[in-house]
């Protein structure tokens, strides 16, 4: 994972969009599946998680 620094904070260049994990308009995502996605991203070194809906 590559990182950049913003105001002294190390942020991964790759972000994970998570709006679809909330089941709003994307169908049902089971809780264990959502946590598996988040864990895989974090285990890969990711720390930029986008929760915005638009």
mmCIF file of the N, C-alpha and C atoms, coordinates in Angstrom:
data_MODEL
# 
_entry.id   MODEL 
# 
loop_
_atom_site.group_PDB 
_atom_site.id 
_atom_site.type_symbol 
_atom_site.label_atom_id 
_atom_site.label_alt_id 
_atom_site.label_comp_id 
_atom_site.label_asym_id 
_atom_site.label_entity_id 
_atom_site.label_seq_id 
_atom_site.pdbx_PDB_ins_code 
_atom_site.Cartn_x 
_atom_site.Cartn_y 
_atom_site.Cartn_z 
_atom_site.occupancy 
_atom_site.B_iso_or_equiv 
_atom_site.pdbx_formal_charge 
_atom_site.auth_seq_id 
_atom_site.auth_comp_id 
_atom_site.auth_asym_id 
_atom_site.auth_atom_id 
_atom_site.pdbx_PDB_model_num 
ATOM 1   N N  . UNK A 1 1  ? 0.849   -1.167  0.000  1.00 0.00 ? 1  UNK A N  1 
ATOM 2   C CA . UNK A 1 1  ? 0.000   0.000   0.000  1.00 0.00 ? 1  UNK A CA 1 
ATOM 3   C C  . UNK A 1 1  ? 0.899   1.235   0.000  1.00 0.00 ? 1  UNK A C  1 
ATOM 4   N N  . UNK A 1 2  ? 0.549   2.179   -0.836 1.00 0.00 ? 2  UNK A N  1 
ATOM 5   C CA . UNK A 1 2  ? 1.249   3.455   -0.854 1.00 0.00 ? 2  UNK A CA 1 
ATOM 6   C C  . UNK A 1 2  ? 0.456   4.444   -0.010 1.00 0.00 ? 2  UNK A C  1 
ATOM 7   N N  . UNK A 1 3  ? 1.186   5.388   0.577  1.00 0.00 ? 3  UNK A N  1 
ATOM 8   C CA . UNK A 1 3  ? 0.569   6.353   1.462  1.00 0.00 ? 3  UNK A CA 1 
ATOM 9   C C  . UNK A 1 3  ? 0.986   7.771   1.082  1.00 0.00 ? 3  UNK A C  1 
ATOM 10  N N  . UNK A 1 4  ? 0.173   8.696   1.498  1.00 0.00 ? 4  UNK A N  1 
ATOM 11  C CA . UNK A 1 4  ? 0.492   10.121  1.411  1.00 0.00 ? 4  UNK A CA 1 
ATOM 12  C C  . UNK A 1 4  ? 0.252   10.709  2.785  1.00 0.00 ? 4  UNK A C  1 
ATOM 13  N N  . UNK A 1 5  ? 0.837   11.865  3.006  1.00 0.00 ? 5  UNK A N  1 
ATOM 14  C CA . UNK A 1 5  ? 0.670   12.532  4.292  1.00 0.00 ? 5  UNK A CA 1 
ATOM 15  C C  . UNK A 1 5  ? -0.179  13.774  4.122  1.00 0.00 ? 5  UNK A C  1 
ATOM 16  N N  . UNK A 1 6  ? -1.152  13.933  5.018  1.00 0.00 ? 6  UNK A N  1 
ATOM 17  C CA . UNK A 1 6  ? -2.004  15.107  5.027  1.00 0.00 ? 6  UNK A CA 1 
ATOM 18  C C  . UNK A 1 6  ? -2.012  15.640  6.455  1.00 0.00 ? 6  UNK A C  1 
ATOM 19  N N  . UNK A 1 7  ? -1.444  16.818  6.616  1.00 0.00 ? 7  UNK A N  1 
ATOM 20  C CA . UNK A 1 7  ? -1.339  17.442  7.945  1.00 0.00 ? 7  UNK A CA 1 
ATOM 21  C C  . UNK A 1 7  ? -0.715  16.490  8.955  1.00 0.00 ? 7  UNK A C  1 
ATOM 22  N N  . UNK A 1 8  ? 0.312   15.764  8.520  1.00 0.00 ? 8  UNK A N  1 
ATOM 23  C CA . UNK A 1 8  ? 1.046   14.865  9.392  1.00 0.00 ? 8  UNK A CA 1 
ATOM 24  C C  . UNK A 1 8  ? 0.409   13.499  9.601  1.00 0.00 ? 8  UNK A C  1 
ATOM 25  N N  . UNK A 1 9  ? -0.708  13.230  8.935  1.00 0.00 ? 9  UNK A N  1 
ATOM 26  C CA . UNK A 1 9  ? -1.387  11.945  9.086  1.00 0.00 ? 9  UNK A CA 1 
ATOM 27  C C  . UNK A 1 9  ? -1.123  11.090  7.850  1.00 0.00 ? 9  UNK A C  1 
ATOM 28  N N  . UNK A 1 10 ? -0.701  9.846   8.061  1.00 0.00 ? 10 UNK A N  1 
ATOM 29  C CA . UNK A 1 10 ? -0.421  8.915   6.965  1.00 0.00 ? 10 UNK A CA 1 
ATOM 30  C C  . UNK A 1 10 ? -1.728  8.303   6.478  1.00 0.00 ? 10 UNK A C  1 
ATOM 31  N N  . UNK A 1 11 ? -2.076  8.550   5.212  1.00 0.00 ? 11 UNK A N  1 
ATOM 32  C CA . UNK A 1 11 ? -3.341  8.086   4.643  1.00 0.00 ? 11 UNK A CA 1 
ATOM 33  C C  . UNK A 1 11 ? -3.046  7.238   3.409  1.00 0.00 ? 11 UNK A C  1 
ATOM 34  N N  . UNK A 1 12 ? -3.735  6.113   3.301  1.00 0.00 ? 12 UNK A N  1 
ATOM 35  C CA . UNK A 1 12 ? -3.523  5.237   2.151  1.00 0.00 ? 12 UNK A CA 1 
ATOM 36  C C  . UNK A 1 12 ? -4.024  5.913   0.875  1.00 0.00 ? 12 UNK A C  1 
ATOM 37  N N  . UNK A 1 13 ? -3.290  5.702   -0.224 1.00 0.00 ? 13 UNK A N  1 
ATOM 38  C CA . UNK A 1 13 ? -3.687  6.279   -1.512 1.00 0.00 ? 13 UNK A CA 1 
ATOM 39  C C  . UNK A 1 13 ? -4.958  5.627   -2.045 1.00 0.00 ? 13 UNK A C  1 
ATOM 40  N N  . UNK A 1 14 ? -5.192  4.388   -1.669 1.00 0.00 ? 14 UNK A N  1 
ATOM 41  C CA . UNK A 1 14 ? -6.398  3.678   -2.093 1.00 0.00 ? 14 UNK A CA 1 
ATOM 42  C C  . UNK A 1 14 ? -7.429  3.797   -0.979 1.00 0.00 ? 14 UNK A C  1 
ATOM 43  N N  . UNK A 1 15 ? -8.628  4.226   -1.356 1.00 0.00 ? 15 UNK A N  1 
ATOM 44  C CA . UNK A 1 15 ? -9.710  4.334   -0.388 1.00 0.00 ? 15 UNK A CA 1 
ATOM 45  C C  . UNK A 1 15 ? -10.769 3.279   -0.647 1.00 0.00 ? 15 UNK A C  1 
ATOM 46  N N  . UNK A 1 16 ? -11.541 2.993   0.379  1.00 0.00 ? 16 UNK A N  1 
ATOM 47  C CA . UNK A 1 16 ? -12.636 2.030   0.266  1.00 0.00 ? 16 UNK A CA 1 
ATOM 48  C C  . UNK A 1 16 ? -13.951 2.777   0.423  1.00 0.00 ? 16 UNK A C  1 
ATOM 49  N N  . UNK A 1 17 ? -14.772 2.749   -0.620 1.00 0.00 ? 17 UNK A N  1 
ATOM 50  C CA . UNK A 1 17 ? -16.109 3.325   -0.544 1.00 0.00 ? 17 UNK A CA 1 
ATOM 51  C C  . UNK A 1 17 ? -17.046 2.331   0.114  1.00 0.00 ? 17 UNK A C  1 
ATOM 52  N N  . UNK A 1 18 ? -17.732 2.762   1.155  1.00 0.00 ? 18 UNK A N  1 
ATOM 53  C CA . UNK A 1 18 ? -18.521 1.810   1.939  1.00 0.00 ? 18 UNK A CA 1 
ATOM 54  C C  . UNK A 1 18 ? -20.019 2.088   1.931  1.00 0.00 ? 18 UNK A C  1 
ATOM 55  N N  . UNK A 1 19 ? -20.481 3.006   1.115  1.00 0.00 ? 19 UNK A N  1 
ATOM 56  C CA . UNK A 1 19 ? -21.905 3.318   1.117  1.00 0.00 ? 19 UNK A CA 1 
ATOM 57  C C  . UNK A 1 19 ? -22.737 2.074   0.820  1.00 0.00 ? 19 UNK A C  1 
ATOM 58  N N  . UNK A 1 20 ? -22.278 1.251   -0.091 1.00 0.00 ? 20 UNK A N  1 
ATOM 59  C CA . UNK A 1 20 ? -23.024 0.053   -0.469 1.00 0.00 ? 20 UNK A CA 1 
ATOM 60  C C  . UNK A 1 20 ? -23.111 -0.965  0.672  1.00 0.00 ? 20 UNK A C  1 
ATOM 61  N N  . UNK A 1 21 ? -22.293 -0.830  1.687  1.00 0.00 ? 21 UNK A N  1 
ATOM 62  C CA . UNK A 1 21 ? -22.354 -1.767  2.808  1.00 0.00 ? 21 UNK A CA 1 
ATOM 63  C C  . UNK A 1 21 ? -23.530 -1.466  3.727  1.00 0.00 ? 21 UNK A C  1 
ATOM 64  N N  . UNK A 1 22 ? -24.128 -0.298  3.583  1.00 0.00 ? 22 UNK A N  1 
ATOM 65  C CA . UNK A 1 22 ? -25.238 0.084   4.438  1.00 0.00 ? 22 UNK A CA 1 
ATOM 66  C C  . UNK A 1 22 ? -26.596 -0.335  3.924  1.00 0.00 ? 22 UNK A C  1 
ATOM 67  N N  . UNK A 1 23 ? -26.653 -1.041  2.822  1.00 0.00 ? 23 UNK A N  1 
ATOM 68  C CA . UNK A 1 23 ? -27.897 -1.587  2.270  1.00 0.00 ? 23 UNK A CA 1 
ATOM 69  C C  . UNK A 1 23 ? -28.882 -0.528  1.776  1.00 0.00 ? 23 UNK A C  1 
ATOM 70  N N  . UNK A 1 24 ? -28.456 0.691   1.543  1.00 0.00 ? 24 UNK A N  1 
ATOM 71  C CA . UNK A 1 24 ? -29.386 1.753   1.142  1.00 0.00 ? 24 UNK A CA 1 
ATOM 72  C C  . UNK A 1 24 ? -30.036 1.445   -0.205 1.00 0.00 ? 24 UNK A C  1 
ATOM 73  N N  . UNK A 1 25 ? -29.276 1.440   -1.262 1.00 0.00 ? 25 UNK A N  1 
ATOM 74  C CA . UNK A 1 25 ? -29.811 1.225   -2.604 1.00 0.00 ? 25 UNK A CA 1 
ATOM 75  C C  . UNK A 1 25 ? -29.100 0.104   -3.348 1.00 0.00 ? 25 UNK A C  1 
ATOM 76  N N  . UNK A 1 26 ? -28.280 -0.647  -2.655 1.00 0.00 ? 26 UNK A N  1 
ATOM 77  C CA . UNK A 1 26 ? -27.420 -1.616  -3.335 1.00 0.00 ? 26 UNK A CA 1 
ATOM 78  C C  . UNK A 1 26 ? -27.817 -3.054  -3.043 1.00 0.00 ? 26 UNK A C  1 
ATOM 79  N N  . UNK A 1 27 ? -28.923 -3.265  -2.380 1.00 0.00 ? 27 UNK A N  1 
ATOM 80  C CA . UNK A 1 27 ? -29.291 -4.620  -2.008 1.00 0.00 ? 27 UNK A CA 1 
ATOM 81  C C  . UNK A 1 27 ? -28.770 -4.942  -0.622 1.00 0.00 ? 27 UNK A C  1 
ATOM 82  N N  . UNK A 1 28 ? -28.996 -6.139  -0.202 1.00 0.00 ? 28 UNK A N  1 
ATOM 83  C CA . UNK A 1 28 ? -28.637 -6.545  1.150  1.00 0.00 ? 28 UNK A CA 1 
ATOM 84  C C  . UNK A 1 28 ? -27.195 -7.050  1.188  1.00 0.00 ? 28 UNK A C  1 
ATOM 85  N N  . UNK A 1 29 ? -26.428 -6.482  2.097  1.00 0.00 ? 29 UNK A N  1 
ATOM 86  C CA . UNK A 1 29 ? -25.076 -6.967  2.377  1.00 0.00 ? 29 UNK A CA 1 
ATOM 87  C C  . UNK A 1 29 ? -25.092 -7.419  3.833  1.00 0.00 ? 29 UNK A C  1 
ATOM 88  N N  . UNK A 1 30 ? -24.873 -8.682  4.062  1.00 0.00 ? 30 UNK A N  1 
ATOM 89  C CA . UNK A 1 30 ? -24.902 -9.229  5.416  1.00 0.00 ? 30 UNK A CA 1 
ATOM 90  C C  . UNK A 1 30 ? -23.777 -8.630  6.251  1.00 0.00 ? 30 UNK A C  1 
ATOM 91  N N  . UNK A 1 31 ? -24.028 -8.500  7.534  1.00 0.00 ? 31 UNK A N  1 
ATOM 92  C CA . UNK A 1 31 ? -23.050 -7.904  8.440  1.00 0.00 ? 31 UNK A CA 1 
ATOM 93  C C  . UNK A 1 31 ? -21.701 -8.583  8.407  1.00 0.00 ? 31 UNK A C  1 
ATOM 94  N N  . UNK A 1 32 ? -21.692 -9.921  8.380  1.00 0.00 ? 32 UNK A N  1 
ATOM 95  C CA . UNK A 1 32 ? -20.411 -10.637 8.362  1.00 0.00 ? 32 UNK A CA 1 
ATOM 96  C C  . UNK A 1 32 ? -19.654 -10.389 7.057  1.00 0.00 ? 32 UNK A C  1 
ATOM 97  N N  . UNK A 1 33 ? -20.380 -10.199 5.947  1.00 0.00 ? 33 UNK A N  1 
ATOM 98  C CA . UNK A 1 33 ? -19.729 -9.892  4.669  1.00 0.00 ? 33 UNK A CA 1 
ATOM 99  C C  . UNK A 1 33 ? -19.130 -8.489  4.705  1.00 0.00 ? 33 UNK A C  1 
ATOM 100 N N  . UNK A 1 34 ? -19.870 -7.542  5.273  1.00 0.00 ? 34 UNK A N  1 
ATOM 101 C CA . UNK A 1 34 ? -19.368 -6.172  5.380  1.00 0.00 ? 34 UNK A CA 1 
ATOM 102 C C  . UNK A 1 34 ? -18.107 -6.130  6.237  1.00 0.00 ? 34 UNK A C  1 
ATOM 103 N N  . UNK A 1 35 ? -18.121 -6.818  7.368  1.00 0.00 ? 35 UNK A N  1 
ATOM 104 C CA . UNK A 1 35 ? -16.937 -6.838  8.231  1.00 0.00 ? 35 UNK A CA 1 
ATOM 105 C C  . UNK A 1 35 ? -15.766 -7.528  7.552  1.00 0.00 ? 35 UNK A C  1 
ATOM 106 N N  . UNK A 1 36 ? -16.019 -8.546  6.744  1.00 0.00 ? 36 UNK A N  1 
ATOM 107 C CA . UNK A 1 36 ? -14.943 -9.220  6.001  1.00 0.00 ? 36 UNK A CA 1 
ATOM 108 C C  . UNK A 1 36 ? -14.285 -8.272  5.006  1.00 0.00 ? 36 UNK A C  1 
ATOM 109 N N  . UNK A 1 37 ? -15.105 -7.458  4.330  1.00 0.00 ? 37 UNK A N  1 
ATOM 110 C CA . UNK A 1 37 ? -14.572 -6.473  3.386  1.00 0.00 ? 37 UNK A CA 1 
ATOM 111 C C  . UNK A 1 37 ? -13.710 -5.447  4.121  1.00 0.00 ? 37 UNK A C  1 
ATOM 112 N N  . UNK A 1 38 ? -14.236 -4.924  5.219  1.00 0.00 ? 38 UNK A N  1 
ATOM 113 C CA . UNK A 1 38 ? -13.485 -3.929  6.005  1.00 0.00 ? 38 UNK A CA 1 
ATOM 114 C C  . UNK A 1 38 ? -12.186 -4.511  6.550  1.00 0.00 ? 38 UNK A C  1 
ATOM 115 N N  . UNK A 1 39 ? -12.241 -5.743  7.046  1.00 0.00 ? 39 UNK A N  1 
ATOM 116 C CA . UNK A 1 39 ? -11.041 -6.382  7.592  1.00 0.00 ? 39 UNK A CA 1 
ATOM 117 C C  . UNK A 1 39 ? -9.996  -6.612  6.511  1.00 0.00 ? 39 UNK A C  1 
ATOM 118 N N  . UNK A 1 40 ? -10.416 -7.077  5.345  1.00 0.00 ? 40 UNK A N  1 
ATOM 119 C CA . UNK A 1 40 ? -9.474  -7.314  4.246  1.00 0.00 ? 40 UNK A CA 1 
ATOM 120 C C  . UNK A 1 40 ? -8.800  -6.012  3.835  1.00 0.00 ? 40 UNK A C  1 
ATOM 121 N N  . UNK A 1 41 ? -9.566  -4.933  3.790  1.00 0.00 ? 41 UNK A N  1 
ATOM 122 C CA . UNK A 1 41 ? -8.997  -3.633  3.434  1.00 0.00 ? 41 UNK A CA 1 
ATOM 123 C C  . UNK A 1 41 ? -7.985  -3.186  4.493  1.00 0.00 ? 41 UNK A C  1 
ATOM 124 N N  . UNK A 1 42 ? -8.355  -3.283  5.749  1.00 0.00 ? 42 UNK A N  1 
ATOM 125 C CA . UNK A 1 42 ? -7.441  -2.884  6.827  1.00 0.00 ? 42 UNK A CA 1 
ATOM 126 C C  . UNK A 1 42 ? -6.208  -3.780  6.869  1.00 0.00 ? 42 UNK A C  1 
ATOM 127 N N  . UNK A 1 43 ? -6.386  -5.072  6.667  1.00 0.00 ? 43 UNK A N  1 
ATOM 128 C CA . UNK A 1 43 ? -5.249  -6.000  6.664  1.00 0.00 ? 43 UNK A CA 1 
ATOM 129 C C  . UNK A 1 43 ? -4.288  -5.716  5.512  1.00 0.00 ? 43 UNK A C  1 
ATOM 130 N N  . UNK A 1 44 ? -4.805  -5.104  4.441  1.00 0.00 ? 44 UNK A N  1 
ATOM 131 C CA . UNK A 1 44 ? -3.958  -4.739  3.299  1.00 0.00 ? 44 UNK A CA 1 
ATOM 132 C C  . UNK A 1 44 ? -3.242  -3.410  3.513  1.00 0.00 ? 44 UNK A C  1 
ATOM 133 N N  . UNK A 1 45 ? -3.531  -2.771  4.644  1.00 0.00 ? 45 UNK A N  1 
ATOM 134 C CA . UNK A 1 45 ? -2.864  -1.510  4.960  1.00 0.00 ? 45 UNK A CA 1 
ATOM 135 C C  . UNK A 1 45 ? -3.712  -0.282  4.688  1.00 0.00 ? 45 UNK A C  1 
ATOM 136 N N  . UNK A 1 46 ? -4.938  -0.479  4.237  1.00 0.00 ? 46 UNK A N  1 
ATOM 137 C CA . UNK A 1 46 ? -5.802  0.655   3.944  1.00 0.00 ? 46 UNK A CA 1 
ATOM 138 C C  . UNK A 1 46 ? -6.332  1.306   5.205  1.00 0.00 ? 46 UNK A C  1 
ATOM 139 N N  . UNK A 1 47 ? -6.417  2.629   5.170  1.00 0.00 ? 47 UNK A N  1 
ATOM 140 C CA . UNK A 1 47 ? -6.980  3.344   6.313  1.00 0.00 ? 47 UNK A CA 1 
ATOM 141 C C  . UNK A 1 47 ? -7.847  4.538   5.882  1.00 0.00 ? 47 UNK A C  1 
ATOM 142 N N  . UNK A 1 48 ? -8.125  4.640   4.593  1.00 0.00 ? 48 UNK A N  1 
ATOM 143 C CA . UNK A 1 48 ? -8.971  5.717   4.059  1.00 0.00 ? 48 UNK A CA 1 
ATOM 144 C C  . UNK A 1 48 ? -10.319 5.090   3.686  1.00 0.00 ? 48 UNK A C  1 
ATOM 145 N N  . UNK A 1 49 ? -11.304 5.280   4.546  1.00 0.00 ? 49 UNK A N  1 
ATOM 146 C CA . UNK A 1 49 ? -12.618 4.688   4.349  1.00 0.00 ? 49 UNK A CA 1 
ATOM 147 C C  . UNK A 1 49 ? -13.622 5.822   4.120  1.00 0.00 ? 49 UNK A C  1 
ATOM 148 N N  . UNK A 1 50 ? -14.256 5.788   2.971  1.00 0.00 ? 50 UNK A N  1 
ATOM 149 C CA . UNK A 1 50 ? -15.215 6.822   2.578  1.00 0.00 ? 50 UNK A CA 1 
ATOM 150 C C  . UNK A 1 50 ? -16.616 6.318   2.880  1.00 0.00 ? 50 UNK A C  1 
ATOM 151 N N  . UNK A 1 51 ? -17.348 7.053   3.714  1.00 0.00 ? 51 UNK A N  1 
ATOM 152 C CA . UNK A 1 51 ? -18.702 6.638   4.096  1.00 0.00 ? 51 UNK A CA 1 
ATOM 153 C C  . UNK A 1 51 ? -19.779 7.554   3.502  1.00 0.00 ? 51 UNK A C  1 
ATOM 154 N N  . UNK A 1 52 ? -19.394 8.483   2.641  1.00 0.00 ? 52 UNK A N  1 
ATOM 155 C CA . UNK A 1 52 ? -20.381 9.417   2.086  1.00 0.00 ? 52 UNK A CA 1 
ATOM 156 C C  . UNK A 1 52 ? -21.342 8.703   1.147  1.00 0.00 ? 52 UNK A C  1 
ATOM 157 N N  . UNK A 1 53 ? -22.549 9.256   1.032  1.00 0.00 ? 53 UNK A N  1 
ATOM 158 C CA . UNK A 1 53 ? -23.554 8.619   0.179  1.00 0.00 ? 53 UNK A CA 1 
ATOM 159 C C  . UNK A 1 53 ? -23.576 9.177   -1.230 1.00 0.00 ? 53 UNK A C  1 
ATOM 160 N N  . UNK A 1 54 ? -22.889 10.258  -1.477 1.00 0.00 ? 54 UNK A N  1 
ATOM 161 C CA . UNK A 1 54 ? -22.817 10.819  -2.833 1.00 0.00 ? 54 UNK A CA 1 
ATOM 162 C C  . UNK A 1 54 ? -21.436 11.375  -3.090 1.00 0.00 ? 54 UNK A C  1 
# 
